[in-house]
Amino acid sequence: MPAGFVPGLVLMQFIPRSPGHAAEECRQVQTMPKRISPPVLLLLPAIIVLAAVVLFPLLLSFYSSFTPFRLTRPATLFTFIGLRNYMRILTDPVFLAAFVRTVVLLTIALNLEMLLGLGLALLVNKATHGKRILRTLMMFPMMFSPVLVGFQFKFMFNDNVGIINNALQSLGITNDAIPWLIDGNLALLSIVIAEVWSSTSVFAILILAGLLAMPQEPVEAAKVDGCTSWQTFRYVTWPFLMPFAFIAMTIRSLDVARAYDIVKIMTDGGPARRTELIWTLVGRTAYADAQMGLANAMAYVSIILSIAFTVYFFRKLALARTQIGAEW
């Protein structure tokens, strides 16, 4: 008999249990709480952090847009006034002017960025040497933060020591300094130039990716059929690149709030609010005037604007992809 052997232990393991005891164990197993799966456990800290950092402030700001909340009077956060803030901003000429100016700036900047980005992508794609260096240089403006871009162009367009005015006067194009950041129309033009310079790379990189992924057989077939360079681009190349262009437009339309940094530094919404955009007006209303509830209402109207542009470009993207699938 081996050491440690207990007589009857083996027989006890094979003794059949009563039906009642087995049913009781089944009920206990069924009533036991289900364990959370390991992937959910791994994601749970991230979900909690996102809820605390993103979701809760978002819901709080949305609620405060229906209150007359002021930073100097915290008790006003608990006074519900309904849609009064939204009705007020929709009849406010200052907000409506900033809204229209934001749409105009976004439309002009997107179109210029697309045209310049398309041109850069085509030039880089045609290069025979140094494509990697050119692609790196093309990404150079994206390395600068909007704050640095704002200071950079504010110095360049300065009336007295700006590079632009000094260059124009040295070349004899003008005798007097041009008030780039003082005149309302010129100030808005300066902001558009800064935006285009900093964000054209987004279009150029995505369109260049489309050119590199494009099959060459349709282009060669078009040349064999006698199509000119413009016809080949218009009917073969551009339809294939349209989804990439719309992806870039979607990204930039979501980036409309980025204009706040550049405008704040270059003009601060001036002169006389001629360059005031929605987000600079939101910041001024929230912190300078301490009207946080009204500012949050303005912010959510701006979010609706961004969503509208995004939905529009996504529909264009889906249409372009459908067209490519039908033709290619």
C-alpha positions in Angstrom: 0.0 0.0 0.0 1.6 3.3 -1.0 2.4 5.8 1.7 -0.3 8.4 2.3 -3.0 6.3 0.9 -6.3 6.7 2.7 -8.7 3.7 2.5 -12.1 4.6 1.2 -11.1 7.9 -0.3 -11.1 6.5 -3.8 -14.5 4.9 -3.3 -15.9 8.2 -2.0 -15.0 9.9 -5.2 -17.1 7.4 -7.2 -20.1 7.4 -5.0 -23.0 8.9 -7.1 -24.6 12.0 -5.7 -28.3 12.3 -5.2 -30.4 14.2 -7.8 -31.3 16.8 -5.3 -27.7 17.6 -4.5 -26.8 17.9 -8.2 -29.8 20.2 -8.8 -28.7 22.4 -5.9 -25.2 22.7 -7.4 -26.6 23.7 -10.8 -28.7 26.4 -9.2 -25.7 27.7 -7.4 -23.7 27.8 -10.7 -26.5 29.6 -12.5 -26.9 32.2 -9.7 -23.2 33.0 -9.6 -22.4 36.5 -11.1 -20.9 36.4 -14.6 -17.2 37.4 -14.7 -16.2 40.4 -16.8 -14.2 39.4 -19.9 -10.5 40.3 -19.8 -10.7 42.7 -22.8 -13.4 44.7 -21.0 -11.3 44.7 -17.8 -8.3 46.0 -19.8 -10.4 48.8 -21.4 -12.2 49.7 -18.2 -9.6 52.2 -16.9 -9.5 54.0 -20.3 -13.3 54.1 -20.3 -13.4 55.6 -16.8 -10.8 58.2 -17.7 -12.5 59.2 -21.0 -15.8 59.5 -19.1 -14.3 61.7 -16.5 -12.1 63.8 -18.7 -14.3 64.0 -21.9 -17.8 63.0 -21.4 -18.6 64.7 -18.1 -17.2 68.2 -19.1 -19.0 67.8 -22.5 -22.3 67.2 -20.8 -21.7 69.9 -18.2 -20.9 72.5 -20.9 -24.0 71.4 -22.9 -26.1 71.8 -19.8 -24.6 75.2 -19.0 -25.6 76.4 -22.5 -29.2 76.4 -21.2 -28.3 78.5 -18.2 -27.2 82.1 -17.6 -24.0 80.8 -16.1 -21.3 83.4 -15.3 -17.9 82.7 -13.9 -18.4 85.5 -11.3 -21.7 84.1 -10.2 -21.4 80.3 -9.8 -25.0 80.0 -8.5 -26.4 80.9 -11.9 -25.3 77.4 -13.1 -28.5 76.0 -11.5 -30.9 78.5 -13.2 -32.4 76.9 -16.3 -33.5 79.3 -19.0 -34.2 77.0 -21.9 -33.2 78.1 -25.4 -32.8 81.8 -24.5 -29.0 81.8 -25.1 -29.5 80.2 -28.5 -32.2 82.6 -29.5 -30.0 85.5 -28.4 -27.0 84.5 -30.4 -29.1 83.8 -33.5 -30.3 87.4 -33.4 -26.9 88.9 -32.4 -25.3 90.7 -35.4 -21.8 90.2 -33.9 -22.2 86.5 -33.7 -23.8 86.2 -37.1 -20.9 88.3 -38.6 -18.4 86.0 -37.0 -20.3 82.9 -38.2 -20.3 84.1 -41.8 -16.7 85.2 -41.6 -15.8 81.7 -40.3 -17.6 80.0 -43.2 -15.9 82.3 -45.7 -12.5 81.8 -44.2 -13.0 78.0 -44.2 -14.2 77.9 -47.8 -11.4 80.1 -49.1 -8.7 78.3 -47.2 -9.9 74.8 -48.1 -10.1 75.6 -51.8 -6.7 77.3 -51.9 -5.1 74.5 -49.9 -6.6 71.9 -52.2 -5.3 73.7 -55.3 -1.8 74.3 -54.0 -1.6 70.8 -52.4 -2.7 69.2 -55.8 0.0 71.2 -57.6 2.7 70.2 -55.1 1.7 66.6 -55.2 1.8 66.5 -59.0 5.2 68.2 -59.0 6.7 65.9 -56.5 5.3 62.9 -58.3 6.9 64.0 -61.5 10.3 64.4 -59.9 12.9 61.8 -60.9 15.4 62.4 -58.1 15.1 63.3 -54.4 11.5 62.3 -53.9 12.1 61.4 -50.3 13.7 64.8 -49.6 10.8 66.6 -51.3 8.3 64.7 -49.3 10.1 65.6 -46.1 10.2 69.3 -47.0 6.5 69.1 -48.0 5.7 68.0 -44.4 7.8 70.8 -42.9 5.0 73.3 -42.2 3.1 70.6 -40.3 5.9 70.5 -37.7 5.0 74.0 -36.5 2.3 74.6 -33.9 -0.5 77.1 -34.7 0.9 79.4 -32.0 4.3 79.5 -33.6 2.7 80.0 -37.0 0.8 83.0 -35.6 3.9 84.7 -34.2 5.8 83.9 -37.3 3.3 85.6 -39.7 2.6 88.4 -37.2 6.3 89.3 -37.4 6.3 88.9 -41.2 3.3 91.2 -41.7 4.5 93.8 -39.2 4.2 97.4 -40.4 7.7 98.5 -39.4 10.0 95.6 -39.2 8.1 93.0 -41.2 9.8 91.1 -43.9 7.0 91.5 -46.4 7.0 95.3 -46.2 10.7 95.6 -46.2 10.9 93.4 -49.3 8.2 95.4 -51.1 9.9 98.7 -50.3 13.4 97.4 -51.3 12.0 96.3 -54.6 10.4 99.6 -55.2 6.9 98.1 -55.5 5.6 100.4 -52.7 6.9 103.5 -50.9 4.8 103.3 -47.8 4.4 100.4 -45.4 1.2 98.4 -46.0 -1.0 98.0 -42.9 -1.4 94.3 -43.2 -2.7 93.7 -39.7 -4.5 97.0 -39.3 -6.7 97.2 -42.3 -9.7 94.8 -41.9 -9.6 93.2 -45.4 -5.8 92.9 -45.4 -5.8 91.4 -41.9 -8.3 88.7 -43.0 -6.1 88.0 -46.1 -3.0 87.7 -43.8 -4.9 85.1 -41.7 -5.9 83.2 -44.8 -2.2 83.1 -46.0 -1.1 81.8 -42.6 -3.7 79.1 -42.6 -2.9 78.0 -46.2 0.8 77.9 -45.5 0.4 75.8 -42.4 -2.2 73.3 -43.8 -1.5 72.8 -47.5 0.8 69.9 -46.6 -2.3 67.9 -45.5 -3.7 68.0 -49.0 -0.3 67.5 -50.7 0.5 64.4 -48.7 -2.9 62.7 -49.1 -3.1 63.5 -52.8 0.5 62.3 -53.3 -0.5 59.1 -51.6 -3.3 58.7 -54.1 -0.9 59.4 -57.0 1.5 56.7 -55.7 -1.4 54.2 -55.3 -2.9 54.9 -58.7 -2.5 52.2 -61.4 -0.7 53.4 -64.5 -2.6 51.2 -67.0 -5.6 53.7 -67.5 -3.2 56.6 -67.9 -1.2 54.7 -70.6 -4.4 53.7 -72.3 -5.6 57.3 -72.4 -2.3 58.4 -74.0 -2.5 55.6 -76.5 -6.1 56.8 -77.4 -4.7 60.3 -78.1 -5.8 62.1 -75.0 -4.0 65.3 -74.1 -2.4 65.8 -70.7 -5.3 67.9 -69.5 -7.9 65.3 -70.7 -5.9 62.5 -69.0 -5.9 64.5 -65.8 -9.5 65.5 -66.1 -11.1 62.2 -66.9 -8.6 59.6 -65.5 -6.3 61.0 -62.8 -8.6 63.5 -61.0 -11.6 61.0 -60.5 -9.1 58.6 -58.8 -7.7 61.4 -56.6 -11.1 62.8 -55.5 -11.5 60.5 -52.5 -8.1 61.5 -51.2 -9.0 65.2 -51.7 -12.3 64.8 -49.8 -10.5 63.0 -46.9 -8.2 66.0 -46.6 -11.2 68.4 -46.7 -12.9 66.4 -44.0 -9.8 66.6 -41.8 -9.5 70.3 -42.3 -13.2 71.0 -41.8 -12.9 69.3 -38.4 -9.9 71.5 -37.8 -11.8 74.7 -38.0 -11.1 75.5 -34.3 -7.4 75.6 -35.1 -7.9 79.1 -36.5 -8.4 80.3 -33.0 -4.7 80.3 -32.2 -3.5 82.0 -35.3 -6.2 84.7 -35.2 -5.8 85.3 -31.5 -2.1 85.9 -31.9 -2.1 87.8 -35.2 -5.0 90.1 -34.8 -7.0 89.1 -31.6 -10.2 89.5 -33.7 -9.4 93.1 -34.7 -9.3 95.7 -36.0 -12.8 96.5 -34.8 -13.7 92.8 -34.9 -13.1 92.6 -38.7 -11.3 89.3 -38.2 -13.5 87.9 -35.4 -14.2 84.3 -35.8 -16.6 82.1 -33.9 -13.9 80.6 -31.6 -12.3 83.9 -30.8 -15.7 85.3 -30.0 -16.4 82.3 -27.8 -13.2 82.9 -25.9 -13.9 86.6 -25.5 -17.4 85.9 -24.3 -16.4 83.2 -21.9 -13.4 84.8 -20.2 -13.4 88.5 -20.9 -17.1 88.9 -20.4 -17.4 85.9 -18.0 -20.6 84.7 -19.8 -19.8 81.0 -19.9 -23.4 79.8 -20.6 -23.7 82.1 -23.6 -20.2 81.1 -24.8 -21.0 77.4 -24.6 -24.1 78.0 -26.8 -21.9 79.7 -29.4 -19.5 76.8 -29.2 -22.2 74.2 -29.8 -23.4 76.2 -32.8 -19.8 76.0 -34.1 -19.7 72.3 -33.5 -22.9 72.0 -35.6 -21.1 73.9 -38.4 -18.2 71.5 -38.3 -20.5 68.5 -38.3 -22.3 69.9 -41.4 -19.1 70.3 -43.3 -18.0 66.8 -42.3 -21.2 65.2 -43.4 -21.1 67.1 -46.7 -17.5 65.9 -47.5 -18.3 62.4 -46.4 -21.2 62.2 -48.8 -18.9 63.6 -51.5 -16.3 60.9 -50.5 -18.8 58.1 -50.8 -20.0 59.4 -54.2 -16.4 59.6 -55.5 -15.6 56.0 -54.3 -18.8 54.7 -55.9 -17.8 56.4 -59.2 -14.3 54.9 -59.1 -15.8 51.5 -58.4 -18.0 51.8 -61.4 -15.4 53.1 -63.8 -12.3 51.2 -62.6 
